[in-house]
Amino acid sequence: MNDFPTRRRVLAGMGILGLGALAGCGDSNTLSFKYGKDLSNEILGRTFRLKDPQGNEKTLSSFRGMMPMVFFGFTQCPAVCPTTLARAVQAKKLMGRDGDRLQVIFITLDPERDTPEVLDAYVKLFDPTFVALRGTLEQTAEVAKEFKVFYEKVPVGDTYTISHTSTSYVYDSRGVLRLGLSHSLTAQECAEDLLTVMEVC
């Protein structure tokens, strides 16, 4: 945790020209991440329209000025989803005050079981600022395709689970996709790469 303020001071000392060269908020699209995958050249998730639990339509531009981190899952997910959301809570804390700009967005792949009430209660168990979004089955398929997210129902007895992509997709404050965080990364590793996105944009 102590590494982050030091890193911030170093970046600040590089000056305006140095930051402009790194940025990607200028002409450059190249960022240097230690742990995650640079997705700056990918165009994903630009046109999704889904509703939050209160029925408000949300798009990527709804979160402009924040740093959206989008994750797909479902509330009955036994391991990957809860651990990813718990990791996001930890990463947000490690980021200090900058963590206030991290907006976690949980998109359900299971709208049949994940009602607005269930979704809202689920994400709020982790952090009251986390946002849940859902759509119809058709909208869910469309947004998953837009993000190149794989998912499929897997029968389990008389019910089912869902196998799905476990990447978290991070955008800068202008809504430009920057970073992919795999499920295997630690909260500290995620926090450092998230701060990289924040420092340059």
Secondary structure as the mmCIF struct_conf table of DSSP 4:
data_model
#
loop_
_struct_conf.conf_type_id
_struct_conf.id
_struct_conf.beg_label_comp_id
_struct_conf.beg_label_asym_id
_struct_conf.beg_label_seq_id
_struct_conf.end_label_comp_id
_struct_conf.end_label_asym_id
_struct_conf.end_label_seq_id
TURN_TY1_P TURN_TY1_P1 ASN A 2 ASN A 2
HELX_RH_AL_P HELX_RH_AL_P1 ASP A 3 ALA A 12
TURN_TY1_P TURN_TY1_P2 GLY A 13 MET A 14
HELX_RH_AL_P HELX_RH_AL_P2 GLY A 15 ALA A 23
BEND BEND1 GLY A 24 ASP A 27
BEND BEND2 LYS A 34 GLY A 36
STRN STRN1 LYS A 37 ASP A 38
TURN_TY1_P TURN_TY1_P3 SER A 40 ASN A 41
BEND BEND3 GLY A 45 THR A 47
STRN STRN2 LEU A 50 LYS A 51
TURN_TY1_P TURN_TY1_P4 PRO A 53 GLN A 54
BEND BEND4 GLY A 55 GLY A 55
STRN STRN3 GLU A 57 LYS A 58
HELX_RH_3T_P HELX_RH_3T_P1 LEU A 60 PHE A 63
TURN_TY1_P TURN_TY1_P5 ARG A 64 GLY A 65
BEND BEND5 MET A 66 MET A 66
STRN STRN4 MET A 67 GLY A 73
TURN_TY1_P TURN_TY1_P6 THR A 75 GLN A 76
BEND BEND6 PRO A 78 ALA A 79
HELX_RH_AL_P HELX_RH_AL_P3 VAL A 80 LEU A 94
TURN_TY1_P TURN_TY1_P7 MET A 95 MET A 95
HELX_RH_3T_P HELX_RH_3T_P2 GLY A 96 ARG A 101
STRN STRN5 LEU A 102 THR A 108
BEND BEND7 LEU A 109 LEU A 109
TURN_TY1_P TURN_TY1_P8 PRO A 111 ARG A 113
HELX_RH_AL_P HELX_RH_AL_P4 PRO A 116 PHE A 126
TURN_TY1_P TURN_TY1_P9 PRO A 128 THR A 129
STRN STRN6 VAL A 131 LEU A 133
STRN STRN7 ARG A 134 ARG A 134
HELX_RH_AL_P HELX_RH_AL_P5 LEU A 137 GLU A 146
TURN_TY1_P TURN_TY1_P10 PHE A 147 LYS A 148
STRN STRN8 TYR A 151 VAL A 156
TURN_TY1_P TURN_TY1_P11 GLY A 157 ASP A 158
STRN STRN9 THR A 159 HIS A 164
STRN STRN10 SER A 168 TYR A 171
TURN_TY1_P TURN_TY1_P12 SER A 173 ARG A 174
BEND BEND8 GLY A 175 GLY A 175
STRN STRN11 LEU A 177 LEU A 181
TURN_TY1_P TURN_TY1_P13 HIS A 183 SER A 184
BEND BEND9 LEU A 185 LEU A 185
HELX_RH_AL_P HELX_RH_AL_P6 ALA A 187 VAL A 200
#
